Amino acid sequence: MSQKKRRFALYAQDYLHALGSKTANGLIRFRQDEIQVIIDGSQAGKTAQDVLGYGGSIPIVAHMSDALKYNLDTLVIGIAPIGGAVNPTWLPEIKLALEANLAVWAGLHQFLGDIEELQPHRHLIWDVRRPPAGLKVAQGHWKKRQSKVLLTIGSDSNVGKMTTALTLQQHLIAIGLDSVFVGTGQTGMMISGRGVAVDAVISDFINGSIEAEIDRVDGQAPLIIVEGQGAITHLGYSGVTLGLIHGCMPDAMILAHQPSRLTDDYDHPLPDLKTVIDLHEALLAPFKSAQVLGVNLYSKDMSTEAGQLECQKIYQEIGLPVEDMVRAPKRIIAEQVMSALFAEHVG
């Protein structure tokens, strides 16, 4: 589904790298043609490609005052600091953008709209993590949905569930199926322009918050793809994952998996994939039948050749399509989704 085209500046002052600018990086990957400039004084004069290895010729400048020359309409805070707090040194540049009548999007836990010196411009600020008003517990609307729903899940946290969802959407478009992507974290929401940051929602309302987001777009396309969060086997983040599973009540799931990762960030051994798959399907079984249709391989720390061998190995173990959707796309996951959920479109 189409959305308004923007002219973005990405604010990544002193943080433009793989971990420090995760929000900026996601927008570079999936809304690259709308990004006019990146702000990072430590990398000024270079391009996104020079620093990140992708992003092409997007220029990097030192300060917001330099970025204003690019005829912008939106500044995105592209930094993902630990704790999600606003660095006071950013405020003069953010204020400069607001005074130039730019919209400012921020996915921080500390809301820009609550900072006193920015409040005169609060109407221009989108604090993405601010929970929506009127949240309710889940109502069971999945029983009457017009669209099919697919949820991306993971064998651990931070294994590419958003990338899996957005890449799947691209592959489905290529084979003729339209879909709506619903973000559930700040970067996914900025890419899609919709969704809810479920990690900022009171636990009782997580299920209902994603159900409400699905309700808003139900029927707009044959398929709604929901970005997963956390991992059901992660002792720190399992709650938000379960809330998404039962809030979405998906018709199918795609599993993101990084084979080179053997333990999680608690140093707890990761379970085998069959256990992970069986667990997700069992959690839905009291309500409906929903299957994991395939695995997207996150081949970080592996060569492309090693990744392909791992795809074959996993396929032999679990009997489901396995694909490195980003580095070696074959669209077999998209074709599996099409045949499993939309048999009438196949052939």
Residue, then its C-alpha position, 0 to 999 in steps of 0.5 A: m500500500s502506498q504512503k506519502k513520500r517524504r524528504f528525510a534528514l536522519y539525525a545520527q550525530d556521532y552514532l552512524h554505525a551498525l548498532g548506534s543508528k539502528t533507526a536510521n539504518g532501517l530507513i536507509r534500507f527500506r525508504q532510501d529514495e526518500i532520504q536526502v541527507i544524514i547528520d553526523g559531524s564525525q562522518a561529514g563529507k562521506t556518503a552512507q555507502d562509505v560508512l555503512g556499506y549500503g545507502g548509496s550516495i546519500p550525503i553526510v553533513a556536520h550539522m542541522s544547519d547544513a542539512l536544511k539546504y536539502n529542502l526537507d520536510t522531516l527530521v528523524i532521530g535515527i539514534a538508538p541509545i541505551g535507555g532511550a534518553v534524549n541527549p541534551t546536546w541534540l536539542p539545539e539542532i532539533k529546535l532548529a529543525l522545528e523552527a524551520n517547520l520540519a516534522v520531527w519523528a523520534g522513537l526514544h523512550q523519553f518523549l520530545g513533546d514533553i521537553e519544555e523548550l520544544q513544547p511550542h512545536r509539539h504539533l510537529i513532533w511524532d513521539v513514536r513510542r507514545p502509547p495510543a489513547g483508548l487502549k483496550v484488552a483484545q476483543g477477539h476480532w480475528k474471528k471476522r477478519q477479511s485479510k489474512v495475517l502473517l506474523t514474523i517470529g524469531s529464534d531469539s531477539n534481534v535476529g531480523k524479524m522486521t527485515t524478514a517482514l519488509t523483505l517478504q513484502q517486497h518479494l510478495i509484490a514481485i510475485g503479484l500479492d499486495s500486503v500491508f506492513v504493520g510496525t510494532g517497534q519505532t523503526g518499523m513504524m517509521i518505515s510503514g507510517r503505522g503501527v504501535a510500539v508494543d514495548a511501551v504499552i501496559s502489558d494488559f493492553i499489548n494484545g489489544s493494541i496490535e489487534a486494534e492496529i490490524d483492525r485499522v487496515d483489515g481489508q485494505a490488502p489480502l495480507i497483513i504482515v506484522e513485525g514481530q518483537g522479542a522471542i518466546t524463549h527469551l526470559g527478558y522479552s517473552g511477554v511482548t512476543l506472546g502478546l503479539i501472538h495472541g493479539c494478531m492470532p496470525d494465519a501463518m508465521i515466518l521464523a527469523h533465525q541466525p544460525s551462528r548464534l548459539t546462546d542468547d544475551y543471557d548466555h542461555p543456550l538457544p533451543d533447536l528450531k523444531t522446538v521453537i516451531d512447535l512451541h509457537e504453533a502450540l500457543l495458537a492451537p487452543f484458538k486456531s491452527a496456524q503454521v510456521l511456513g518457512v525460515n529466513l536465515y539471518s546470515k550475519d558472520m557467515s559467507t554467502e556460501a556457508g549460508q546456503l549450506e546452512c539453508q540446506k541443512i535446516y531444510q533437511e532437519i525441519g522440512l520447511p523452506v529456508e532462504d537467506m532472503v536478503r543476501a541470496p533471495k529466491r522468493i521461495i518463502a513468498e511462494q510458500v506464503m502464496s500457496a499456503l494462504f492464497a491457493e486461488h492466486v497460484g497458477 
